């Protein structure tokens, strides 16, 4: 079985202000690297439009309506200092959600072995009732709820290696032991959450890193804090919030990972998936703001998924 790649040209149409780190060029470099002949065996499909009803599995209807009604017909609308809407943002946001749901469907049905969703805007900062941190809807949270509702997944694990803590994902699943949220991230750093003492209903596992940490500290955090808890949880599906801004080239943080580190954690998560859930893994793009570091890291991540 192949690895599924879900993407769509509309992700280029979500515009942000000049100089904003979460910009369409991110998608261009990801698309370009995945067109390389190394990736020709990927099964490719267009990210479908997600349903509003799916978004409302993770967000209240009033949040969805707030985003929809603020969409401009031209120009930009700021929801906050970091988070912007443009005329193309609604379709991009719906297709980002739709990609996650479609990937879950294909993986849970056994039609592909795993999947990578090359999407934007990202999602893991979007809280239950608030868009923030470049994120409109929490794409990975919607995918988790979709897996539970449509496919009867009893235990879904979300692993987030973005350098910024996924406060939104933690917020949505804080009191829900059916979803485990595991995160490595730099602290202190935006958004200010993610302490090891933040444990929710026993389902939240935070392994913060310090500025200047690199491969050794990252791998120790994963081996000691995350992997044992994941194995104990025995997930039916593993979802990955795949942010690549812990790369040493990234301008928004101070963690010194290389693309080999992203291949390493991908392999480790696939080992857990092979042991507990038939290899079922869905990965969704989050951050990564140095274009070269992003391209190299996505390539390493997807190549590892393909090598399952």
C-alpha positions as CSV (number, residue, x, y, z in Angstrom):
1,X,0.0,0.0,0.0
2,X,1.1,3.5,-0.8
3,X,1.4,6.6,1.3
4,X,-1.3,9.1,0.5
5,X,-0.5,12.8,-0.1
6,X,-3.4,15.2,0.1
7,X,-2.9,18.8,-1.1
8,X,-4.7,21.5,-3.2
9,X,-3.8,24.6,-5.1
10,X,-6.2,26.7,-3.0
11,X,-3.7,26.6,-0.1
12,X,-1.8,29.3,-2.0
13,X,-4.9,31.5,-1.9
14,X,-4.8,32.0,1.9
15,X,-2.9,35.3,2.0
16,X,-1.2,37.0,5.0
17,X,0.4,40.4,5.3
18,X,3.8,41.1,3.6
19,X,6.5,39.7,5.8
20,X,4.3,37.3,7.7
21,X,6.0,34.0,8.4
22,X,3.0,31.8,7.5
23,X,2.9,32.7,3.8
24,X,2.0,30.9,0.6
25,X,5.7,30.3,-0.2
26,X,5.6,27.7,2.5
27,X,3.2,25.7,0.4
28,X,5.2,26.3,-2.8
29,X,8.4,24.8,-1.4
30,X,6.5,21.8,0.0
31,X,4.8,21.2,-3.3
32,X,8.1,21.6,-5.2
33,X,10.0,19.1,-3.0
34,X,7.3,16.5,-3.2
35,X,7.3,16.6,-7.0
36,X,10.8,15.2,-6.9
37,X,11.2,11.7,-8.5
38,X,11.8,10.3,-5.0
39,X,8.1,10.8,-4.3
40,X,6.6,9.5,-7.5
41,X,5.1,6.5,-5.7
42,X,3.0,8.7,-3.5
43,X,-0.7,8.2,-4.0
44,X,-1.9,11.8,-4.6
45,X,-5.4,13.3,-4.2
46,X,-6.9,16.7,-4.0
47,X,-7.9,17.8,-0.5
48,X,-11.7,17.8,-0.5
49,X,-13.9,20.5,1.0
50,X,-14.5,19.7,4.7
51,X,-18.0,19.9,6.1
52,X,-19.0,22.5,8.6
53,X,-20.6,19.7,10.6
54,X,-17.1,18.1,10.8
55,X,-15.6,21.3,12.1
56,X,-18.4,21.5,14.7
57,X,-17.1,18.2,16.2
58,X,-14.2,20.2,17.7
59,X,-15.6,23.8,17.7
60,X,-18.9,25.4,18.6
61,X,-21.1,26.6,15.7
62,X,-20.6,30.2,16.8
63,X,-16.8,29.9,16.3
64,X,-17.3,28.6,12.8
65,X,-19.8,31.4,12.0
66,X,-17.4,34.0,13.4
67,X,-14.7,32.9,11.0
68,X,-17.1,32.7,8.1
69,X,-18.7,36.1,8.6
70,X,-15.3,37.8,8.9
71,X,-14.1,36.5,5.5
72,X,-13.4,39.5,3.2
73,X,-14.3,39.7,-0.4
74,X,-10.9,41.4,-1.0
75,X,-8.0,42.6,1.0
76,X,-7.2,41.3,4.5
77,X,-9.0,41.1,7.8
78,X,-7.0,40.6,11.0
79,X,-8.6,38.4,13.7
80,X,-5.6,39.3,16.0
81,X,-2.1,40.5,15.6
82,X,-1.0,37.2,14.1
83,X,-4.0,35.7,12.5
84,X,-5.4,37.0,9.2
85,X,-8.2,36.2,6.7
86,X,-8.2,36.8,3.0
87,X,-10.7,36.1,0.2
88,X,-9.3,32.6,-0.2
89,X,-9.0,31.7,3.4
90,X,-12.5,30.1,3.8
91,X,-11.8,27.5,1.0
92,X,-8.3,26.8,2.3
93,X,-9.5,26.3,5.8
94,X,-12.3,24.0,4.7
95,X,-9.9,21.9,2.5
96,X,-7.4,21.8,5.4
97,X,-10.1,20.2,7.5
98,X,-11.3,18.1,4.6
99,X,-7.8,16.7,4.0
100,X,-7.6,15.4,7.6
101,X,-11.0,13.7,7.4
102,X,-10.2,12.2,4.0
103,X,-6.8,10.9,5.2
104,X,-8.5,9.3,8.3
105,X,-11.1,7.6,6.1
106,X,-8.4,6.2,3.7
107,X,-6.1,5.0,6.5
108,X,-8.9,3.6,8.7
109,X,-10.3,1.7,5.7
110,X,-6.9,0.2,4.9
111,X,-6.8,1.7,1.4
112,X,-3.4,3.4,2.1
113,X,-0.8,2.6,4.8
114,X,-0.5,6.2,6.1
115,X,-1.0,9.8,4.9
116,X,0.5,13.2,4.8
117,X,-1.7,16.3,4.5
118,X,0.3,19.3,2.9
119,X,-2.1,22.0,4.1
120,X,-2.4,25.5,5.4
121,X,-3.5,27.4,7.4
122,X,-2.2,25.3,10.3
123,X,-4.4,24.4,13.2
124,X,-2.9,23.4,16.5
125,X,-3.2,26.8,18.2
126,X,-7.0,27.1,17.4
127,X,-8.7,26.7,20.7
128,X,-12.3,25.4,21.2
129,X,-13.7,29.0,20.8
130,X,-10.8,31.0,19.5
131,X,-8.7,31.3,16.4
132,X,-5.1,32.4,17.1
133,X,-1.5,31.8,16.2
134,X,-2.0,31.7,12.4
135,X,-4.7,29.0,13.0
136,X,-8.5,29.2,12.2
137,X,-9.8,25.7,12.9
138,X,-8.0,23.0,14.7
139,X,-7.5,20.6,11.8
140,X,-6.0,17.7,13.8
141,X,-8.7,17.9,16.5
142,X,-11.4,17.7,13.8
143,X,-9.6,14.6,12.3
144,X,-9.5,13.0,15.7
145,X,-13.2,13.6,16.4
146,X,-14.0,12.4,12.8
147,X,-12.1,9.1,13.5
148,X,-14.1,8.6,16.7
149,X,-17.5,9.5,15.2
150,X,-17.2,7.8,11.8
151,X,-14.9,4.9,12.5
152,X,-15.5,4.2,16.1
153,X,-11.9,4.8,17.2
154,X,-11.9,4.4,21.0
155,X,-8.4,5.8,21.6
156,X,-6.8,8.5,19.4
157,X,-3.2,9.7,20.0
158,X,-2.1,13.1,18.8
159,X,1.7,13.7,18.8
160,X,2.8,17.3,18.2
161,X,6.5,18.1,17.5
162,X,6.0,21.6,16.4
163,X,8.3,24.0,18.3
164,X,5.3,25.9,19.6
165,X,3.0,24.1,22.0
166,X,-0.4,23.2,20.6
167,X,-2.4,25.0,23.2
168,X,-5.6,24.7,21.0
169,X,-5.4,20.9,20.8
170,X,-4.7,20.7,24.5
171,X,-7.6,23.0,25.2
172,X,-10.1,20.9,23.2
173,X,-9.1,17.5,24.7
174,X,-8.2,18.7,28.2
175,X,-10.8,16.6,30.0
176,X,-11.2,13.8,27.4
177,X,-9.3,10.6,28.2
178,X,-10.2,9.1,24.9
179,X,-7.7,11.4,23.2
180,X,-4.0,11.5,24.3
181,X,-2.1,14.7,23.4
182,X,1.7,14.5,23.5
183,X,3.9,17.4,22.7
184,X,7.5,18.4,22.5
185,X,8.1,22.2,22.2
186,X,10.3,25.1,23.3
187,X,9.5,26.8,26.6
188,X,9.2,29.7,27.3
189,X,7.8,30.6,23.9
190,X,4.5,31.4,22.3
191,X,1.8,30.6,23.3
192,X,3.1,30.2,26.9
193,X,1.4,26.9,27.7
194,X,2.8,23.4,27.7
195,X,4.3,22.9,31.2
196,X,5.0,19.3,32.2
197,X,2.5,19.9,35.1
198,X,-0.4,20.4,32.6
199,X,-1.8,16.9,32.5
200,X,-5.6,17.3,31.8
201,X,-7.4,14.1,32.7
202,X,-4.1,12.3,32.7
203,X,-4.2,12.3,28.9
204,X,-1.9,15.3,28.3
205,X,1.9,14.7,28.1
206,X,4.1,17.8,27.7
207,X,7.8,17.4,27.3
208,X,9.1,21.0,27.1
209,X,12.6,21.8,25.7
210,X,14.8,24.8,26.5
211,X,16.2,27.3,24.0
212,X,19.4,25.9,22.6
213,X,18.4,22.2,23.0
214,X,19.2,19.9,20.0
215,X,18.9,16.3,18.9
216,X,20.1,14.7,22.2
217,X,17.6,16.6,24.4
218,X,14.8,16.1,21.9
219,X,15.3,12.4,21.5
220,X,15.6,11.9,25.2
221,X,12.3,13.7,25.7
222,X,10.6,11.5,23.2
223,X,12.1,8.3,24.5
224,X,11.5,9.0,28.2
225,X,8.3,11.1,28.2
226,X,6.3,10.4,25.1
227,X,6.9,6.9,23.8
228,X,6.2,5.0,27.0
229,X,2.9,6.8,27.5
230,X,1.9,6.2,23.9
231,X,2.5,2.5,24.3
232,X,0.5,2.4,27.5
233,X,-2.4,4.2,25.8
234,X,-2.5,1.7,22.9
235,X,-4.0,4.0,20.4
236,X,-6.3,2.9,17.6
237,X,-4.9,5.7,15.4
238,X,-1.9,8.1,15.6
239,X,-2.3,11.6,14.3
240,X,0.8,13.8,13.9
241,X,0.9,17.6,14.2
242,X,3.9,17.9,12.0
243,X,5.5,21.2,12.6
244,X,9.1,21.7,11.4
245,X,9.9,24.9,13.1
246,X,12.2,23.2,15.6
247,X,14.7,23.0,12.8
248,X,17.9,24.9,13.6
249,X,17.3,27.3,10.6
250,X,13.9,28.4,11.7
251,X,13.6,32.1,12.6
252,X,10.8,31.9,15.2
253,X,12.4,29.6,17.8
254,X,15.8,28.4,19.2
255,X,15.8,24.6,19.0
256,X,18.5,23.0,16.9
257,X,17.0,20.0,15.2
258,X,17.9,18.7,11.7
259,X,15.8,16.9,9.2
260,X,17.2,13.6,10.4
261,X,15.5,14.3,13.8
262,X,12.2,14.5,12.1
263,X,12.8,11.3,10.2
264,X,13.8,9.7,13.6
265,X,10.6,10.7,15.4
266,X,8.5,9.7,12.4
267,X,10.1,6.2,12.5
268,X,9.5,5.9,16.3
269,X,5.8,6.8,15.9
270,X,5.4,4.4,13.1
271,X,6.9,1.7,15.3
272,X,4.2,2.4,18.0
273,X,1.5,2.4,15.3
274,X,2.8,-0.9,13.9
275,X,2.6,-2.4,17.4
276,X,-0.8,-1.1,18.5
277,X,-2.9,0.1,15.6
278,X,-2.0,-1.7,12.4
279,X,0.4,1.1,11.3
280,X,-2.4,3.7,11.0
281,X,-0.8,7.2,10.9
282,X,-2.1,10.5,9.6
283,X,0.3,13.4,9.6
284,X,-0.8,17.1,9.1
285,X,1.5,20.0,8.4
286,X,1.7,22.7,11.1
287,X,4.6,25.1,11.3
288,X,8.0,25.6,9.7
289,X,9.0,29.0,8.6
290,X,12.5,28.8,7.1
291,X,11.7,27.6,3.5
292,X,14.9,25.5,3.1
293,X,14.5,23.9,6.5
294,X,10.8,23.2,5.9
295,X,11.4,21.6,2.5
296,X,14.2,19.4,3.8
297,X,12.3,18.4,6.8
298,X,9.0,17.6,5.0
299,X,11.1,15.5,2.5
300,X,12.6,13.5,5.4
301,X,9.3,13.0,7.1
302,X,7.4,11.9,4.0
303,X,10.3,9.6,2.9
304,X,10.1,7.9,6.3
305,X,6.3,7.4,6.0
306,X,6.8,5.9,2.5
307,X,9.4,3.5,3.9
308,X,7.0,1.8,6.2
